[in-house]
Amino acid sequence: MSQSGIESRIADLIVAVLRDRDESLGPDDLNRPVAELDLDSLDLVELHQHLERALRVRGDLNDTARFAYLSDYTAYFSKLASQG
């Protein structure tokens, strides 16, 4: 899968998780600060784990805990997925 294909898949996965919490959220919200989306630390851990399972990669929660934007997750997990 191409890099843009991986990023698109990750964005779709994140949007699906967001919509489970609030159906009004969508792709435009990926560029909003995490703090504006009313996601608590447990929500972010669950997002991290969901992406790990879907992409079959292993990330570091210490890294993702500091992400200010959901788009940071896309870049991070895209890099992990492209490494195999």
N, C-alpha and C positions, 0 to 999 in steps of 0.2 A: 504494500500500500504506500502511496506517495505521502510525503510530509503533509501536504495540504489535506489529503484524504484522512490521515490520522487526526489532524487538528479538527477537521470537520466532525469526525466521529466523536472525539472527546467533547466538543462543544455540544453535540446532540445528547450525549450522556449527562452532561452537567445540566442542560435545560430540562431533561426528563426528571432529574432529582429535584430541581427547583419547582417544577410543576406539581410534583407530589406534595410539596408544602403549600404552594400557592399557584393556582391555575392561571393567574394573570401574568406570571413571570414568563419571560421568553428570551430569545437570543440577544435582544438589545440589552438585557440585564447582565450579560457576561462582562461588560465593560464598566459596570458600576462597582464602587467599593463594597467589599463584603459587609462592612459595618452598616451600610444602608439597606441591606437585604434581610435584616432581622434573623440572621443565622447565628446560632450559638456554637460553642466549641464542639458539642456533641454532633451537631449537624455537619460541621466541617470534617470531623473524624469519619462520619458515615459517608460523606462525599468522597473522601480520600479512599476509603475501603472499597466503595462501589467502583471507582475508577481502577483500582488495583485488580479487582476481580474481573471486570469487563475487558481489561487490556492485558491481563495475565503478566503484570509487572509488580515489582516491589518498590514502593516509595518510602520516604522517611517522613514520619509525622512531624518531626522537629523542623523540617524544611517547610512543609506546607502550612504549618501553624502560623507562620509569619507572613503569609500571602495577604496582600491588601485587596487584590482584585481577583475575581473568578478567572479572568484571562490568564493570571499567573498559573493556575492549575493546568490550563490548556498547554502552555509552553512547557511546564515541568513534565507532565505526563506524556506529552508528545516526544520529548527528548528520551524519556525512559523507554517508550514503545519503539522508537527508531533504533535503539541500541540492541533490541532483540530481547 
